[in-house]
Amino acid sequence: MDQLRTDDPQAADFTRSDDPVALFAAWMKDAEAAEPEDPNAMALATAGADGLPDVRMVLLKGFDAQGFVFYTNTQSTKGAELAENPQAALVLHWKSLRRQVRARGAITPVTSEEADAYFQSRRRESRLGAIASQQSRPLADRATLMDAVAELSARYGDGPIPRPAHWTGFRITPVTLEFWQNGEFRLHDRVRFTRTDGGWSRARLYP
Ligand SMILES: Cc1cc2nc3c(=O)[nH]c(=O)nc-3n(C[C@H](O)[C@H](O)[C@H](O)COP(=O)(O)O)c2cc1C
């Protein structure tokens, strides 16, 4: 049985963690060191009133004990789905680390102060793009979008660019948080944390 270990001898330690928030922070740090492109990219699954699941990538822009934060256009397809059903699931997969993290939970908008602070931290071009993009709606051609960006650029000049009302952040507050580490012979390590009154319960799952 000696060879039936996880790839990484350190990895089994995570199965004894009592703190999924600290564990996620540690894995995110490992991912930032190991993944050359977008270690914070995550698939975000939603389902609107029709119940048909939908999924797309977004960037994780904040994580703490309150949950996972991403930013988007509230008038997009995902924005409509979240308005109808404010629940979501997410998954991050770090290929080079052979790790996966999944979470499910309720969605709440971030405060306008939080959204303003993040919006203003973005590059000017990204702020103009967020205003110009009618995300998820039909676009005749690329020139239409670029003309809208140029018009906004001329309008705002070097002055402040306010965050548009249709662009904000959402926080998924996880009710479950699951960690997966690849193991040899597909005998992976898998631990699911479930929120309890004031804490977390932990269960190891068959892979
Ligand atoms: C790596 C990656 C990161 C992305 N990050 C975001 C993001 O943070 N916010 C966002 O609105 N769209 C992001 N997108 C675009 C979305 O995947 C999607 O195309 C867009 O949000 C429209 O989705 P919807 O029609 O389901 O609302 C990203 C795409 C990729 C591939």
The ligand as an SDF file (V2000), in Angstrom:
LIG
                    3D

 31 33  0  0  0  0  0  0  0  0999 V2000
  -10.6170   33.7420  -17.3750 C   0  0  0  0  0  0  0  0  0  0  0  0
  -11.8900   34.5400  -17.5100 C   0  0  0  0  0  0  0  0  0  0  0  0
  -12.2410   35.4610  -16.5550 C   0  0  0  0  0  0  0  0  0  0  0  0
  -13.4150   36.1950  -16.6520 C   0  0  0  0  0  0  0  0  0  0  0  0
  -13.7370   37.0700  -15.6520 N   0  0  0  0  0  0  0  0  0  0  0  0
  -14.9320   37.7080  -15.6880 C   0  0  0  0  0  0  0  0  0  0  0  0
  -15.3450   38.5100  -14.5780 C   0  0  0  0  0  0  0  0  0  0  0  0
  -14.6440   38.6330  -13.5530 O   0  0  0  0  0  0  0  0  0  0  0  0
  -16.5520   39.1210  -14.6640 N   0  0  0  0  0  0  0  0  0  0  0  0
  -17.3720   38.9830  -15.7570 C   0  0  0  0  0  0  0  0  0  0  0  0
  -18.4430   39.5730  -15.7710 O   0  0  0  0  0  0  0  0  0  0  0  0
  -17.0060   38.2150  -16.8010 N   0  0  0  0  0  0  0  0  0  0  0  0
  -15.8160   37.5710  -16.7880 C   0  0  0  0  0  0  0  0  0  0  0  0
  -15.4430   36.7660  -17.8370 N   0  0  0  0  0  0  0  0  0  0  0  0
  -16.3760   36.6250  -18.9910 C   0  0  0  0  0  0  0  0  0  0  0  0
  -17.4650   35.5990  -18.6150 C   0  0  0  0  0  0  0  0  0  0  0  0
  -16.9510   34.2790  -18.6890 O   0  0  0  0  0  0  0  0  0  0  0  0
  -18.7210   35.7190  -19.4730 C   0  0  0  0  0  0  0  0  0  0  0  0
  -18.3740   35.6220  -20.8480 O   0  0  0  0  0  0  0  0  0  0  0  0
  -19.4660   37.0280  -19.2560 C   0  0  0  0  0  0  0  0  0  0  0  0
  -19.4490   37.4190  -17.8800 O   0  0  0  0  0  0  0  0  0  0  0  0
  -20.9220   36.9100  -19.6980 C   0  0  0  0  0  0  0  0  0  0  0  0
  -21.5360   35.8540  -18.9730 O   0  0  0  0  0  0  0  0  0  0  0  0
  -23.1440   35.7370  -18.8670 P   0  0  0  0  0  0  0  0  0  0  0  0
  -23.6910   35.9590  -20.2300 O   0  0  0  0  0  0  0  0  0  0  0  0
  -23.3940   34.3510  -18.3630 O   0  0  0  0  0  0  0  0  0  0  0  0
  -23.5920   36.7870  -17.8940 O   0  0  0  0  0  0  0  0  0  0  0  0
  -14.2610   36.0280  -17.7680 C   0  0  0  0  0  0  0  0  0  0  0  0
  -13.9060   35.0890  -18.7560 C   0  0  0  0  0  0  0  0  0  0  0  0
  -12.7500   34.3530  -18.6220 C   0  0  0  0  0  0  0  0  0  0  0  0
  -12.4170   33.3160  -19.6830 C   0  0  0  0  0  0  0  0  0  0  0  0
  1  2  1  0
  2  3  1  0
  2 30  2  0
  3  4  2  0
  4  5  1  0
  4 28  1  0
  5  6  2  0
  6  7  1  0
  6 13  1  0
  7  8  2  0
  7  9  1  0
  9 10  1  0
 10 11  2  0
 10 12  1  0
 12 13  2  0
 13 14  1  0
 14 15  1  0
 14 28  1  0
 15 16  1  0
 16 17  1  0
 16 18  1  0
 18 19  1  0
 18 20  1  0
 20 21  1  0
 20 22  1  0
 22 23  1  0
 23 24  1  0
 24 25  2  0
 24 26  1  0
 24 27  1  0
 28 29  2  0
 29 30  1  0
 30 31  1  0
M  END
$$$$
